[in-house]
Amino acid sequence: MALLQFLLPSLFLFLFSILLIYRRQRQNHRRLPPSPPSFPILGHLHLLKPPIHRPLAAISAAHGPVVLLRFGSRPVLLVSSPSAAEECFTVHDVAFANRPRFLAGKILGYDFTAILWAPYGSHWRDLRRVTSVHLLAPGTLRASADLRSGEIRALARNLFLQQGAGSGGAPRRLDLKSTLFDLVCAIIEQLVVPLTGETPEQRLIVREMVTEGIRLSAAAANAGDYMPAFMRVAWRGLEKRLMRLRRRRDEFWGKLIVLHRERRQIQDNGGGGVDGEGRKTMMDVMLSLHNIDPERYTDDIIKGLMMTMFAAGTDTSAVTTEWAMSLMLNHPHVLEKAAAELDTTVGHKRPVSEDDLGNLPYLNCIIHETLRLYPAAPLLVPHETSKDCVVAGFDVSAGTMLLVNVWAIHRDAGLWDEPEKFKPERFMAGEAAEGYKFMPFGMGRRRCPGEGLAMRMVGLMLATFVQCFEWEKVSPEELDMTEGPGLSMPKVTPLEALYKPRQSMVPLLSQLDDDRILGALTCVSNSPLYDINGVLTKIYLQGRGCFCVPFKEKPTANGARTQCLRAPANQCLASEEPLLFPTVGDHRSAPLLLPTCSVSDTGTKHSPRLRRMASRADTENLELATPVQLKGTRTSIKVLSETEKKENIH
């Protein structure tokens, strides 16, 4: 027994020594990337100062385009050259398709099941297929173009009215940062899950959750994720904040999922909910998939995908548009050239649309040059290698995090002519066509799937702003273009600018209310509403809302001029209470039952724009109910009998 007690520790020490010798010899034979001096425990974290893409660019300038760093206990491969980035995303695309496991991904990513945080594998491929085929495919984006244009035109109309509805007034000051963020949030909301009956409080909740999630998910700058022991002691507060946000999200999105399930059961539309124009929202698609495979498409998967769309789609698009406007304000000749292109291509008689974007090459050059100088994700989203590989001749171990500094690549003087200057024309000449020198949305399997949506939103927002308004700086000094901290690289100084309508666009801006503005209803009819003699005097509301109803002065078979009556603010009525409108001329009127609709407090949502059949013969033969599809809700329009008409009219 005594001999055994002596031999066992000796055997353990012998084997441990052999292992150490083997590992050291193996490391001596490996060719590791260059690495700057580091501190114990911290590694190279002491070198990182916000915004971190700048000190990382300085490290690459001093040590080469491929550098090995250590963030606490985590090895990090820093790449700052197109050739090395191309090797990572082509030759070793599968190896680098993983994501690092951060605390935010565990809590906010539902234990790394959300598409942004999920490791490469069958689950991620399935979610990628859902987003690419069902949600972000070119055909799907074309089908939802009017939603985006509607929100953007509504904002243009609001800005026009706030300024004084004319070009002769003084320019008005506008906080573009918050305006753009709210606009993009509203657009994403329409695509993901329109909040029927949305209140200002609900909108605020969504925006707060998005903002807080972005801030807490800044994983590449979160020291606690790189030092687990330090995390347990000093970063409990972060974990608690993440858990609070997770509970808040669960409660909010959980209620929406339950609500939409109930509506789908009532609608009984074959498993595909649609909005008022027949489009499927992300919620509809995911609930349909849940019905097919409830174990795969759980509520957590649905919530994670919806929040990823909000988080990834809002901040990046809003920030990019803010940078583009800032650059044009600092370079007025670029703004003038963009306006001239819009005048020539689109003109002044109609608002610019997404279909026009392909015919606006200079505007697209402005967007690309903005993304070159100020990429929305300057370090992309971190990757992690799942196996050993060789990059640029250097050995890289499995479990190494990959950071590609596209900000540094986009400003490399060896790749770009005068890289620090804002020159949209460089993209007209094809300067960015070669290699991997321009990749604001990443490359490889995990390239951002929302690139098409982002380019459409940014393009249409910029085009609308330039087409409709004149812009100038608040003060003569150049705008502060300092980059702030965060993975989306916001401006340190939020953009404020002065605007007023362009004289040539005043008539068009004055008419936009016919399409979207005057009626504050969030539902749009794509089926005719029926009345007698084309005049409405009394409408019953199911739900709560103020709105206006179009009517025809003289009913004709081929359609007459449509006008709009606006309900006074004090006639926002509760369910089943009548809303009275004045009678026009001597036409008799029939009260109708309006389906459930909700309103916006700002009056910038969809107007009813009700198309009605004016022929008396068309209405006389109708029974009590005629199906109409409004905002995906099957309901009915009630045409009263002659007796009911007399009772209700009098």
C-alpha positions in Angstrom: 0.0 0.0 0.0 2.8 2.4 0.9 4.5 1.6 -2.4 1.3 2.3 -4.3 0.8 5.6 -2.5 4.3 6.6 -3.6 4.0 5.4 -7.2 0.6 7.0 -8.0 1.8 10.7 -7.5 5.0 9.9 -9.2 3.2 8.5 -12.2 0.9 11.5 -12.4 3.8 13.9 -12.3 5.6 12.0 -15.0 2.6 12.0 -17.3 1.9 15.7 -16.7 5.6 16.5 -17.5 5.3 14.5 -20.7 2.2 16.4 -21.7 3.8 19.8 -21.0 6.9 18.9 -23.1 4.6 17.7 -25.9 2.6 20.9 -25.9 5.6 23.1 -25.8 7.3 21.2 -28.7 4.1 21.4 -30.7 3.8 25.2 -30.1 7.4 25.6 -31.0 6.7 24.0 -34.4 3.6 26.1 -35.0 3.8 29.4 -36.8 1.7 31.9 -34.7 0.7 35.3 -35.9 2.6 38.3 -34.5 1.3 39.6 -31.1 2.1 42.8 -29.1 3.2 42.5 -25.5 0.4 41.7 -23.1 -0.4 41.6 -19.4 -1.2 38.5 -17.3 -4.9 37.9 -17.0 -5.9 41.0 -19.0 -4.0 40.0 -22.1 -4.4 42.9 -24.5 -7.6 44.4 -23.1 -5.7 47.3 -21.7 -5.1 48.4 -25.3 -8.7 48.8 -26.2 -10.2 52.3 -25.9 -13.5 53.2 -27.5 -14.2 53.2 -30.4 -12.2 50.0 -30.4 -11.8 49.7 -34.2 -9.3 52.6 -34.1 -6.8 51.1 -31.5 -7.2 47.8 -33.3 -6.3 49.5 -36.6 -3.2 51.0 -34.9 -2.2 47.5 -33.7 -2.5 46.1 -37.2 -0.5 49.1 -38.6 2.3 48.2 -36.1 2.3 44.4 -36.3 0.8 43.4 -39.6 -2.6 42.6 -41.2 -3.0 39.3 -39.2 -2.4 39.6 -35.5 -3.0 37.3 -32.6 -4.4 39.0 -29.5 -5.7 37.8 -26.2 -8.7 39.3 -24.6 -8.5 38.0 -21.1 -8.6 34.2 -21.5 -9.9 34.3 -25.1 -7.6 34.2 -28.1 -8.5 36.7 -30.9 -7.4 36.7 -34.5 -7.4 40.3 -35.8 -7.6 40.5 -39.6 -7.1 43.8 -41.5 -6.4 42.9 -45.1 -8.7 41.8 -47.9 -6.6 38.7 -48.8 -6.7 37.4 -45.2 -10.4 38.2 -44.9 -11.1 36.4 -48.2 -9.2 33.3 -47.0 -11.3 33.3 -43.8 -14.6 33.6 -45.6 -13.9 31.3 -48.5 -11.2 28.6 -47.8 -12.2 28.4 -44.1 -15.8 29.6 -44.4 -17.2 26.6 -42.5 -14.5 26.7 -39.8 -15.2 30.4 -39.1 -19.0 30.1 -39.3 -19.4 29.8 -35.5 -20.2 32.6 -33.1 -18.4 33.2 -29.8 -20.5 32.3 -26.7 -21.2 35.5 -24.8 -23.4 36.1 -21.9 -25.8 38.2 -24.0 -26.2 35.3 -26.4 -27.1 33.0 -23.6 -29.7 35.3 -22.0 -31.0 37.5 -24.9 -30.3 34.8 -27.5 -32.4 32.2 -25.7 -29.4 29.9 -24.9 -27.8 30.6 -28.3 -30.8 29.6 -30.3 -31.5 33.0 -31.9 -30.1 33.3 -35.4 -27.5 36.0 -34.5 -26.0 33.9 -31.7 -26.6 30.3 -32.9 -23.6 28.1 -33.7 -23.2 26.8 -37.2 -25.3 23.7 -37.8 -28.7 22.4 -38.8 -30.6 24.8 -36.5 -28.8 27.9 -37.8 -29.2 26.7 -41.4 -32.9 26.2 -40.9 -33.3 29.7 -39.4 -31.2 31.2 -42.2 -33.4 29.5 -44.8 -36.6 30.9 -43.1 -35.2 34.4 -43.2 -33.7 34.2 -46.7 -36.7 32.4 -48.3 -39.8 33.6 -46.4 -38.8 36.9 -45.0 -36.0 38.7 -46.8 -36.2 37.2 -50.3 -36.3 39.8 -53.2 -39.9 38.9 -54.0 -41.0 39.3 -50.4 -39.2 42.7 -50.2 -40.9 43.8 -53.4 -44.3 42.8 -52.1 -43.7 44.9 -48.9 -42.3 48.0 -50.7 -45.5 50.0 -50.2 -45.3 49.6 -46.4 -41.8 51.2 -46.4 -42.7 53.9 -48.8 -45.9 54.6 -46.9 -44.1 55.2 -43.6 -41.4 57.3 -45.3 -43.9 59.4 -47.2 -45.9 59.9 -44.0 -42.9 61.2 -42.3 -42.2 63.6 -45.3 -45.8 64.8 -45.0 -45.4 65.4 -41.3 -42.2 67.3 -41.7 -43.9 69.4 -44.4 -46.8 70.2 -42.1 -44.6 70.9 -39.1 -42.4 73.3 -41.1 -45.5 75.3 -42.1 -46.6 73.6 -45.3 -44.6 75.9 -47.7 -41.1 76.8 -48.8 -41.5 80.4 -47.9 -41.2 79.9 -44.2 -38.1 79.8 -42.1 -36.2 76.4 -42.0 -37.2 74.2 -39.1 -34.7 72.4 -36.9 -34.9 68.6 -36.8 -33.3 65.9 -34.6 -32.5 63.5 -37.4 -31.0 60.8 -35.1 -34.2 60.1 -33.2 -36.4 60.8 -36.2 -34.6 58.2 -38.3 -34.6 55.6 -35.4 -38.3 56.0 -34.9 -38.9 55.7 -38.7 -36.9 52.6 -39.1 -38.5 51.0 -36.0 -41.9 51.7 -37.5 -40.9 50.1 -40.8 -39.5 47.0 -39.2 -42.6 46.8 -37.0 -44.8 46.7 -40.1 -42.7 43.8 -41.5 -42.4 41.8 -38.3 -45.6 42.2 -36.3 -47.8 45.3 -36.8 -49.1 46.4 -33.4 -52.8 46.7 -34.0 -54.2 49.4 -31.7 -50.6 50.5 -30.8 -50.3 53.1 -28.1 -47.4 55.5 -27.6 -46.5 53.5 -24.5 -46.2 50.3 -26.7 -44.0 52.1 -29.2 -41.8 53.3 -26.4 -41.5 49.8 -25.0 -40.4 48.4 -28.3 -37.8 51.1 -28.9 -36.5 50.9 -25.3 -36.1 47.1 -25.7 -34.3 47.5 -29.0 -32.0 50.2 -27.6 -31.2 48.4 -24.4 -30.6 45.1 -26.2 -28.1 46.8 -28.6 -26.3 48.4 -25.7 -26.0 45.2 -23.6 -25.1 43.0 -26.6 -21.9 44.9 -27.4 -20.1 41.7 -26.7 -16.7 42.5 -28.4 -16.2 45.3 -25.8 -17.5 43.5 -22.8 -14.5 42.6 -20.6 -16.7 40.3 -18.4 -17.1 37.9 -21.4 -13.3 37.5 -21.7 -12.6 36.9 -18.0 -15.0 34.4 -16.5 -13.6 34.6 -13.0 -13.9 38.4 -13.1 -17.4 38.0 -14.4 -18.5 36.0 -11.4 -17.2 38.7 -9.0 -17.7 42.1 -10.6 -20.2 41.7 -13.5 -23.3 40.4 -11.6 -25.0 43.7 -12.4 -24.7 43.1 -16.1 -26.3 39.7 -15.8 -29.1 41.1 -13.8 -29.8 43.8 -16.4 -29.8 41.2 -19.1 -32.2 39.0 -17.2 -34.5 42.0 -16.6 -34.5 42.8 -20.3 -35.2 39.1 -21.1 -38.2 39.0 -18.8 -39.5 42.2 -20.3 -39.1 40.9 -23.8 -40.8 37.6 -22.9 -43.8 39.3 -21.4 -44.2 41.7 -24.3 -43.7 39.3 -27.2 -45.4 36.4 -25.4 -48.6 38.4 -25.2 -48.3 39.3 -28.9 -47.8 35.7 -29.9 -50.9 34.6 -27.9 -52.9 37.5 -29.4 -52.0 36.5 -33.0 -52.7 32.9 -32.4 -56.2 33.7 -31.2 -56.8 36.0 -34.2 -55.6 33.3 -36.6 -58.0 30.8 -35.0 -60.8 33.2 -35.4 -59.9 34.1 -39.0 -59.5 30.4 -39.9 -57.6 31.5 -43.1 -55.7 28.3 -43.7 -52.7 29.0 -41.5 -51.5 32.2 -43.2 -52.3 35.5 -41.6 -52.0 38.4 -43.9 -52.1 42.2 -43.6 -54.5 44.4 -45.4 -52.7 43.9 -48.8 -52.4 40.1 -48.6 -48.8 40.1 -47.3 -47.6 37.7 -44.6 -45.7 39.3 -41.7 -42.8 37.6 -39.9 -45.2 36.6 -37.1 -47.6 35.0 -39.5 -44.8 33.0 -41.2 -43.4 31.8 -37.9 -46.8 30.8 -36.4 -47.5 28.9 -39.6 -44.2 27.0 -39.2 -45.0 26.4 -35.5 -48.2 24.7 -36.6 -46.2 22.4 -38.8 -43.4 21.7 -36.4 -44.1 23.0 -32.9 -41.0 21.4 -31.4 -38.6 23.1 -33.8 -40.3 26.5 -34.0 -41.0 27.2 -30.3 -42.1 30.5 -28.9 -38.6 31.2 -27.8 -37.4 30.7 -31.4 -40.1 33.1 -32.6 -39.3 35.7 -30.0 -35.6 35.5 -30.7 -36.1 35.9 -34.5 -38.4 38.9 -34.1 -36.0 40.7 -31.7 -33.1 39.9 -34.0 -34.9 41.6 -36.8 -35.5 44.7 -34.7 -32.0 44.8 -33.2 -30.1 44.2 -36.4 -32.4 46.2 -38.7 -33.1 49.4 -36.8 -29.9 50.8 -35.4 -27.7 50.0 -38.4 -30.0 51.4 -41.0 -30.8 54.5 -39.0 -27.1 55.1 -38.2 -26.1 54.7 -41.8 -28.7 57.2 -43.0 -27.6 59.7 -40.3 -23.9 59.4 -41.4 -25.0 59.8 -45.1 -26.9 63.0 -44.3 -24.0 64.3 -42.2 -21.6 63.7 -45.1 -23.9 65.5 -47.6 -24.4 68.5 -45.3 -20.6 68.8 -45.0 -20.3 68.5 -48.8 -23.2 70.6 -50.2 -22.1 69.9 -53.8 -22.8 66.2 -53.3 -26.3 67.0 -52.0 -27.0 69.3 -55.0 -25.8 66.6 -57.4 -28.1 64.0 -55.7 -31.0 66.4 -55.9 -30.4 67.1 -59.6 -30.3 63.3 -60.3 -33.6 62.9 -58.6 -35.1 65.8 -60.5 -34.0 64.3 -63.8 -35.0 60.7 -63.1 -38.1 61.1 -61.0 -39.3 64.6 -61.4 -41.6 66.6 -59.1 -45.0 65.1 -59.9 -44.6 61.9 -57.9 -42.7 60.7 -54.9 -39.6 58.6 -55.4 -40.2 54.9 -55.0 -38.0 51.8 -54.4 -38.4 51.0 -58.1 -36.5 54.2 -58.9 -33.4 53.3 -56.8 -31.8 51.2 -59.5 -32.0 54.3 -61.8 -30.2 56.6 -59.3 -26.5 55.6 -59.6 -25.1 58.7 -57.9 -27.4 58.2 -54.9 -26.2 54.6 -54.6 -22.6 55.8 -54.8 -23.3 58.1 -51.8 -24.7 55.2 -49.8 -21.7 52.9 -50.7 -19.2 55.7 -49.9 -20.9 56.2 -46.6 -20.7 52.5 -45.8 -17.0 52.6 -46.7 -16.1 55.4 -44.4 -18.6 54.5 -41.6 -19.6 50.9 -41.9 -22.5 50.0 -39.6 -20.5 47.2 -38.1 -16.8 48.3 -38.2 -15.6 44.9 -36.9 -18.5 42.9 -38.4 -20.2 40.5 -36.0 -17.5 38.3 -34.2 -16.9 34.8 -35.7 -15.2 31.9 -34.0 -13.3 29.0 -35.6 -14.6 25.5 -34.8 -11.3 23.7 -35.8 -7.6 24.4 -36.3 -6.8 26.1 -39.6 -4.1 28.1 -41.3 -4.7 31.8 -42.3 -2.1 33.8 -44.3 0.4 31.1 -43.4 -0.2 31.3 -39.6 -1.6 28.6 -37.5 -5.0 29.4 -35.8 -6.3 27.2 -33.0 -9.9 26.1 -32.7 -11.9 28.4 -30.4 -10.2 31.5 -31.6 -12.5 34.5 -32.1 -12.2 36.3 -35.4 -12.5 40.1 -35.7 -12.3 41.6 -39.2 -11.6 45.3 -39.1 -13.5 46.4 -42.2 -13.2 50.0 -41.0 -9.4 49.7 -41.4 -9.7 47.9 -44.7 -12.1 50.5 -46.0 -9.5 53.2 -45.2 -6.3 51.5 -46.3 -4.3 53.9 -48.4 -2.8 50.9 -50.2 -6.3 49.9 -51.4 -8.1 53.2 -51.9 -7.2 56.5 -53.5 -7.4 59.3 -50.9 -9.2 56.9 -48.5 -10.1 59.6 -45.9 -12.0 61.8 -48.4 -15.7 61.5 -49.1 -15.7 60.8 -52.9 -18.9 59.0 -54.0 -17.6 59.1 -57.6 -15.1 56.4 -56.7 -17.9 53.8 -56.8 -19.0 55.1 -60.2 -15.6 54.2 -61.6 -15.6 50.7 -60.1 -12.9 51.3 -57.6 -14.4 48.9 -55.1 -15.0 46.0 -57.5 -11.8 44.2 -56.8 -11.4 41.6 -54.0 -12.7 41.9 -50.5 -11.8 45.5 -50.0 -15.4 46.6 -49.5 -17.6 44.4 -47.3 -19.8 46.4 -45.0 -22.3 43.5 -44.6 -19.7 40.8 -44.1 -18.9 37.8 -46.3 -19.3 34.1 -46.3 -22.1 32.0 -44.9 -22.9 34.4 -42.1 -23.1 37.5 -44.3 -25.9 39.7 -43.1 -29.1 38.4 -44.7 -30.8 41.8 -44.3 -28.5 43.6 -46.7 -31.3 43.9 -49.3 -33.8 45.3 -46.9 -31.2 47.7 -45.4 -30.2 49.1 -48.8 -33.8 49.6 -49.8 -34.6 51.4 -46.5 -31.5 53.6 -46.5 -31.9 54.3 -50.3 -35.6 55.3 -50.0 -35.1 57.4 -46.9 -32.2 59.4 -48.4 -34.0 59.8 -51.8 -37.1 61.1 -50.1 -35.3 63.5 -47.9 -33.3 64.9 -50.9 -36.2 65.0 -53.3 -38.6 66.8 -50.9 -36.5 69.1 -48.8 -33.7 71.6 -48.8 -31.2 70.9 -46.0 -28.5 73.0 -44.3 -26.4 72.8 -41.2 -27.5 74.5 -38.0 -24.2 76.4 -37.8 -21.6 77.3 -40.4 -19.0 75.0 -38.8 -18.5 71.5 -40.2 -20.5 68.8 -38.5 -18.7 66.8 -35.9 -17.9 63.4 -37.5 -16.4 61.8 -34.4 -17.4 58.1 -34.0 -18.9 56.9 -30.8 -18.6 53.6 -29.0 -20.6 50.6 -29.9 -20.6 47.9 -32.5 -22.8 50.0 -34.8 -20.5 53.0 -34.6 -23.0 55.8 -33.9 -22.1 59.5 -34.1 -20.9 61.0 -30.9 -22.8 64.2 -31.6 -26.4 63.3 -32.8 -27.2 65.0 -36.1 -29.5 68.0 -36.1 -30.2 69.9 -39.3 -32.4 72.7 -40.7 -34.9 71.8 -43.5 -37.7 73.3 -45.5 -39.7 72.0 -48.5 -38.3 72.5 -52.0 -40.5 74.9 -53.9 -40.9 72.4 -56.7 -42.2 69.8 -54.3 -44.8 71.8 -52.4 -47.7 70.8 -54.6 -46.8 67.1 -54.3 -46.3 67.3 -50.5 -49.7 69.0 -50.2 -51.3 66.1 -51.9 -49.7 63.2 -50.0 -52.6 63.2 -47.5 -54.8 61.6 -50.1 -52.7 58.4 -49.8 -51.7 58.1 -46.2 -52.2 61.0 -43.9 -55.6 62.5 -43.2 -57.2 59.3 -42.1 -55.4 58.0 -39.1 -56.7 54.4 -39.5 -54.0 51.7 -39.5 -56.1 49.5 -41.9 -56.5 49.8 -45.6 -59.3 48.2 -47.6 -58.5 46.3 -50.7 -62.2 45.4 -51.2 -65.0 47.8 -51.9 -67.1 49.2 -49.1 -70.8 49.7 -50.0 -73.0 52.7 -49.5 -76.1 54.2 -51.1 -75.6 57.2 -53.3 -72.0 57.5 -52.4 -72.4 59.5 -49.2 -71.7 58.5 -45.6 -73.3 60.3 -42.7 -73.1 57.9 -39.8 -70.5 55.2 -39.0 -70.3 52.8 -36.1 -66.8 52.1 -34.8 -65.7 48.8 -33.4 -62.7 49.8 -31.4 -61.5 53.3 -30.7 -60.4 55.9 -33.3 -60.5 59.2 -35.0 -60.5 59.1 -38.8 -61.8 60.6 -41.9 -64.0 59.0 -44.5 -63.8 59.7 -48.2 -67.1 60.5 -50.0 -68.1 61.4 -53.5 -69.8 64.7 -54.3 -71.7 63.2 -57.2 -71.8 59.4 -57.4 -70.9 58.2 -60.9 -70.2 54.8 -62.3 -66.7 55.7 -63.4 -65.8 57.4 -60.1 -65.9 61.1 -59.1 -63.5 63.3 -57.2 -62.9 61.9 -53.7 -62.9 64.3 -50.7 -62.3 63.7 -47.0 -64.2 64.7 -43.9 -62.1 64.8 -40.8 -63.7 63.8 -37.5 -63.1 66.4 -34.6 -60.7 65.3 -31.9 -63.5 65.1 -29.4 -65.3 62.5 -31.5 -62.8 59.7 -30.8 -65.4 57.3 -29.8 -65.5 54.0 -28.0 -67.0 50.8 -29.4 -70.5 50.9 -30.8 -70.9 54.7 -30.4 -71.9 56.5 -33.5 -69.6 59.0 -35.3 -71.6 61.6 -37.2 -70.6 63.3 -40.4 -72.4 66.1 -42.2 -74.7 65.3 -45.1 -73.6 66.5 -48.5 -76.2 67.9 -50.9 -79.5 66.2 -51.0 -78.2 62.6 -51.2 -79.7 60.1 -48.9 -77.1 58.3 -46.8 -76.9 54.8 -45.3 -75.1 54.1 -42.0 -72.5 51.3 -42.3 -70.7 49.2 -39.8 -66.9 49.8 -40.0 -64.7 46.8 -39.1 -62.3 47.0 -36.2 -59.5 49.5 -36.9 -57.0 51.3 -34.7 -55.4 54.7 -34.9 -52.1 56.5 -34.5 -52.0 59.4 -32.2 -49.8 61.3 -34.7 -52.2 60.7 -37.6 -49.4 59.4 -39.8 -50.5 55.8 -40.2 -52.5 54.4 -43.1 -55.6 56.2 -44.1 -58.7 54.3 -45.0 -58.9 55.4 -48.7 -62.1 53.5 -48.9 -63.1 52.6 -52.4 -66.9 52.4 -52.7 -69.4 51.4 -55.3 -71.7 54.4 -55.9 -74.4 52.7 -57.9 -77.6 52.2 -56.0 -78.3 49.0 -57.9 -75.1 47.5 -56.5 -76.3 48.0 -52.9 -80.0 47.3 -53.0 -79.6 43.6 -53.6 -77.1 43.1 -50.7 -78.0 41.2 -47.6 -77.0 42.3 -44.2 -73.3 41.4 -44.4 -70.8 41.6 -47.2 -67.3 40.2 -46.5 -64.4 42.6 -46.5 -60.7 42.0 -45.9 -59.2 44.7 -43.6 -55.7 44.3 -42.1 -56.0 40.5 -42.3 -59.2 40.4 -40.4 -62.3 39.0 -42.0 -65.3 41.1 -41.1 -68.4 42.5 -42.6 -70.0 45.7 -43.8 -73.6 46.0 -42.7 -76.0 47.5 -45.2 -79.2 48.3 -43.3 -82.7 47.7 -44.5 -84.9 50.6 -45.4 -86.6 50.5 -42.0 -83.2 50.4 -40.2 -82.0 53.2 -42.4 -84.9 55.4 -41.3 -84.5 54.5 -37.7 -80.8 55.2 -37.7 -80.8 58.3 -39.8 -83.5 59.9 -37.7 
